[in-house]
Amino acid sequence: METTEAAYHFAALGHPGRLAIVRLLLRHAPRAVRPTEIAATLGMKPNTLSHHLSELETAGLIGSAREGRSLFYSVRLPALAALIAYLGHDCGRGRPDLMPRVPREMDMDRPFNVLFICSGNSARSIFAEAILRSLGGTRFRAFSAGTRPNSRLNPFALEVLERNGLDTSSLRAKHVAEFEGPEAPRMDFVFTVCEQAASDECAPWPGQPLTAHWGMSDPAKAEGTDAEKGLAFAKAFGELHRRISAFTQLPFDQLERLALQQHLDRLGQA
């Protein structure tokens, strides 16, 4: 990357509003996000957001695509990677005290700690925790939490779990803060399973776990009869079961972190 191009990119990121947009899009990556969702999350006026999006897209840091009548924005990962590499390898001359210390490989000598996050921690992330406990055997330790947890688990979710023979006795709604302290288990994988959780700010996770966004519709927003609501929860359970089943079958001992990240992203786009 040329110095002039790098300076242009840094200038685009130099405004707090534009930096906030890129941070938000990265939490959803590789998925794209509607401008209305960006504006609502960041509390930004539409005309201000439009200006910032235009500046970032002109700089080549984000891209847009139209689907029907809707416009979606996503971060351009190669451009950001090149910018980070410019800082570390060019400006920093590859100094080890400046370069991020990313683990080279997974630790195969202990179970993987996996955290699923949604906003309420009452249905989707609870499903994921229970499913991984059932499918993961001794290779995984499953946890779940919410950025804004409810006081109790959703009764439709509990009914689906019990109908599928999964233990619910130890499940409870928890705040992500329980997993951010020094005594908390160090995570190997962190997945967000709802759009709100992906948009919410969380502190950087110690140990640089692999992360991915596995967003899906909120079954708690389903309307209609109890049978129709129950069907929405059953569909959410089935989708998570398929993703987690595929996740547990990945050849972790054969994949480098970049390849593993790509697999995790593809599961989120299924």
N, C-alpha and C positions, 0 to 999 in steps of 0.2 A: 504494500500500500504506500502511495506517495504521501509526503508530508502535507501537501496542499489538500489532498482528499481527506486525510485524517483530520486536519484542522476544520474542514467543512462539517464532517460528522460530529466532531466534538462541539462545534458551535450549535448544531441542531439539538444536541442533548443538553446544552447549557442552560436551557430554561426549565425551571422546576416542573412546569406543566407537561412539557414534552418528555422529560425524563420519567415522570409518573406514568405516562401513556405506555412507554416502552416497557417499564417494569410490569405493568398490568398485562400487556400482551405476552410477555415472556412467561408469566404464570399460567397462561392459557395455551402456550405453544405446544404443538404446532397448529392447534386449532385457531380459527379466525373468530373475531368478535365484532358484533354490530356496534356502530357509533352510539346508538342509544344506550347500550349497556355500559360502554366506556364512560359516557357522560354521567349516567346515574351513579356509577361506582365512585367516580372521582369528584362528583359534585361540580361538574364543569358546564358552563353555558354552551349551547350548540354552536354558536358562531365562533366562540373561542376554541372549542374542540376542533371545528372544521379547519381553522387556521393552523393549529398545531399539527393535525394529521397531514395537511398539505405540505408543511415544512419537512416533516419526517419522511414523507413519501418522496419528495423531491431530492432529499439527501440520500435516498436509497436504503434507509434503515427499516422501513416498513413497506408493505405492499397491500393492494386492495384487489378485491374480486367481487363481481356482481353475481348474485344468485337470485334469479327472478327479479323482484323489485327491491331486494335488499342488498346493501353494500356491506362487505365484511373486510376487516383489517387484520393483518397478521404481521408479526415481526419477521424480518429477513435474517435468519440465523447466520448464514455465511457472512453477511456484511458485519454483523456484530462480532463474530469470531475473528474476522480479519482486523477489526479495530482493536480488540483485546490483544491479539497477537502483535500488532504494531506497538502497543504500549510495552508489552513484555519483552519481545524479541528485538525490536528495533530501538526504541527509546531506552529500554532497560538493559539492552545487550544480553538478554537471557539470564540475568543474575538470579540464582536460586532463591535469594532472600526476597525477590520481588514476584516470582512466579507462584501461582496458586498450587498448593500441594494436593493434587488429586490422587486418590488411591489407585494404584495400577491394576489391581485385581480384587475380586471378592475373597473374603476370608471364608474358606470352606470348612474350617475346623469348628464352627459353631453354628447354631441356627440363625437364619436371617430374621431380623426384626422388621416388621412391616406395619406401617401406620396408614390407616384410611381416614380421610378427613372430609366431613361435609359441614354444613352450617349448624344443623340442629342435633346431629348425632342421635337421631331417633329412628332412622329407617335405613337409608342407603349405606352409610358407613357401618352401621350395626350389622346389616346383611353381610357386608364384605368381611368384617371381623369373624363372624360366625362361620361363614363359608370357608375361609382360609384355615380356621382352626380345624374344620372337618376334613379338608382336602390336603392340608399341608403336612400332616404327620409331625415328625420330630424335626423336620428341616426348616420350619417356619414358626415364628411367634407372632401372632396377630394382635393388633391393637386398633382402636378407633377413637376418634375425638371430634368435637365440634368447635367451630369458631364462635358460635353463639348457641351453646347446647340448650336443649329443652330440659324441663324438669323430669320428664318421664319418657319412656320409649313408646313409640306409636303402637297401639293395640293391633292394628292390621299387620304391621311388620312382625310382631310377636306371633300372631296366628300363622303367618306364612312359614316362619322358622320352625314352629312346632309341628306344622303339617308335614314339613320335609325332614322331620326327625333330628333337628339340630338343637343342641342344649342352649337354653336361654338363661339359666340360673345365675350366671356370673356377669351377664351383660348389663350395662348401665350407661347413661349419658354422661360424658366427661368433657371437660374443656381442654383445648390443646395445651394450655399452660401446664397440665400435669406431665407433659412429655418434653417440656423445654428446660427443666431444671437440671442441675448437675447430677442428681441421683436417678434421673429417668434413663430408661434403656436407650442406648445409642442406635438410631435407626439405620437400616441398610436401604430401605425403600420407603418413600412417602408418596401416597396417591391422593389427589383430590377427586371426589366423585360427584361434586355439584358445582355449578357455575359460581355461586356466591362464595363458596370456600376458596375457589381458585382466585377470585378477585380480592379476597381479604388478605391483608398483610400478615405475614407470620415472620418471626425471627428466623435468621439462617439456621439450618439444622446442623448441629455438630457432626463432624465426620464426613460431611459432603455426601449424603445418601443420594441415590438415584431417585429422581422424581418424575411423575407424569400426571397428566390430567385425564381422568376417565369420566368426564362429565356425562350425566344422563338426567332425564326428566325426573322431576320430583313427584313420586306417586301420591304424596300427601295432598297435592293440588288437584287430584282427580275429583271430578264431580259425578253425581248420579246416585244410584242405589248403593247399598253396602256391597252387593255383589260386584258392581262395576268398579267400586273403589278397591275391593279386594283383588280384582283382576289386574289393576294397575300395579299393585304391590307385587303380585306374582310375576308380572312381566319384568319388573325391576330386579327381582331376585334372580330370575332366569338369565338376564343379561349379565349380571355380575358373576353368576356361577360360571358362565361360559368364559368370561375374561379371566377369572381367577384360576379356573381349571387350566387354561392355556398358559397362564403365568407360571404355575407350579411345574409345568412340563418343559420350561425353557432349559437348555443345556448351560446352566450358569458356569460350570467349570470349563466350558469351551469358548465362551464369548468374552471379548474385551468390553470395557465399559461403554464405548461408543456404539458398538453393535447391540449391546444389551439395551441401551437407551432407545435405539431405533425400534427394537422389538416392543418395548413398553409403550412408545408413542403409537405404534400401529395398533396395539390392543385398545388404546383409548379411542381410536378412530373407527373401530369395528362397528 
